[in-house]
């Protein structure tokens, strides 16, 4: 729902078909952020979303060109958002629109991204859970 964008920085509208399934090619637009530092562009087979409602202050980490519907449109897919709750309590969030295909969780870049994001959102050093891309 639209109000959700005010909490995490962006959201899709409920009931709209606003995703495209296929190869999602992430392009990192902020390579200095603690979450994305050192992670190369990569691709996964998942869903990419478009027609998102975004809030002012959304910080885009990565975009992706859409694979089919709205082909070629570049849309934010990964971002951070920091805001303050009523009463003055600051908070931060990390949003990754993908993750619908469980096989993507075995992709080293995807794992590193998620582990760093969890640490960052918890206001811990981003490398607290993952220091590099583990290519076992």
C-alpha positions in Angstrom: 0.0 0.0 0.0 1.0 3.6 -0.6 1.5 4.3 3.2 4.1 1.6 3.4 6.4 3.8 1.3 6.5 6.3 4.1 8.0 3.6 6.4 10.6 1.9 4.1 11.0 4.5 1.4 9.1 2.8 -1.4 6.4 0.3 -2.1 4.3 -1.2 -4.9 0.6 -0.6 -5.1 -1.4 -3.5 -3.9 -3.4 -5.1 -6.7 -1.3 -3.8 -9.6 0.7 -6.1 -11.8 4.0 -4.2 -11.6 6.7 -6.8 -11.9 8.5 -8.5 -14.6 10.0 -12.0 -14.2 13.3 -13.0 -15.7 17.0 -12.1 -15.5 17.5 -9.2 -13.1 20.8 -7.4 -13.8 21.7 -5.3 -10.8 23.8 -2.2 -11.4 25.2 -0.6 -8.3 24.9 3.2 -8.4 26.4 3.7 -4.9 29.6 1.7 -4.6 30.8 3.5 -1.5 27.9 2.6 0.8 28.9 0.0 3.5 26.4 -2.5 2.2 27.5 -2.4 -1.4 31.2 -1.6 -1.2 33.2 -4.2 -3.2 30.2 -6.0 -4.6 30.3 -6.2 -8.4 27.2 -5.9 -10.5 25.5 -9.3 -10.8 22.4 -10.9 -12.1 19.8 -13.3 -10.7 16.6 -15.0 -12.1 13.8 -13.3 -10.1 11.2 -10.5 -10.4 12.0 -6.8 -11.0 9.4 -4.2 -9.9 8.3 -1.0 -11.6 5.7 1.7 -10.9 6.9 2.0 -7.4 5.7 4.7 -5.0 8.8 6.3 -3.4 9.3 8.7 -0.5 11.7 11.7 -0.4 15.0 10.7 1.0 15.1 7.2 -0.5 18.8 6.3 -1.2 19.2 4.1 -4.2 21.9 1.5 -4.0 21.2 -0.5 -7.2 18.9 -0.3 -10.2 18.0 -2.9 -12.8 16.7 -2.7 -16.4 13.4 -4.5 -16.6 13.6 -7.8 -18.5 10.2 -7.8 -20.2 7.2 -5.6 -19.3 8.4 -2.0 -19.5 11.6 -3.5 -21.1 14.6 -1.3 -20.7 13.2 0.9 -18.0 15.7 1.5 -15.3 14.1 1.1 -11.8 15.5 1.2 -8.3 15.5 -2.3 -6.9 17.8 -2.0 -3.8 17.7 1.0 -1.5 18.1 2.3 2.1 15.9 4.7 3.9 16.4 6.6 7.1 13.7 8.5 8.9 12.4 9.4 12.3 9.3 8.0 14.1 6.8 10.2 15.7 8.3 11.0 19.1 11.8 11.4 17.7 13.2 7.8 17.5 15.4 7.5 14.3 15.3 4.3 12.3 16.8 2.9 9.2 15.6 0.3 6.7 17.1 -1.7 3.8 14.9 -2.8 0.9 15.7 -5.5 -1.6 12.7 -6.1 -4.0 14.1 -9.5 -5.0 14.4 -12.7 -3.2 11.4 -14.6 -4.5 13.4 -17.5 -5.9 15.1 -19.3 -3.1 18.0 -20.5 -5.3 19.2 -16.9 -5.4 20.2 -17.1 -1.8 23.1 -19.3 -2.9 24.6 -16.6 -5.1 27.6 -15.2 -3.2 27.0 -11.6 -4.0 23.4 -11.9 -2.9 24.4 -13.5 0.4 27.0 -10.8 1.1 24.5 -8.0 0.2 21.9 -9.4 2.6 24.3 -10.1 5.5 25.7 -6.6 5.2 22.3 -5.1 5.1 21.1 -6.8 8.2 24.2 -5.6 10.1 23.8 -2.0 8.7 20.1 -1.9 9.6 21.0 -3.0 13.1 23.6 -0.1 13.3 26.5 -2.6 13.4 29.5 -2.5 11.2 28.4 -3.7 7.8 31.2 -6.4 7.8 30.1 -7.7 11.1 28.5 -10.7 9.4 30.3 -10.9 6.1 33.6 -9.3 5.1 33.9 -10.4 1.5 32.1 -12.4 -1.2 32.5 -16.0 -0.2 33.1 -18.1 -3.3 33.2 -21.6 -1.8 
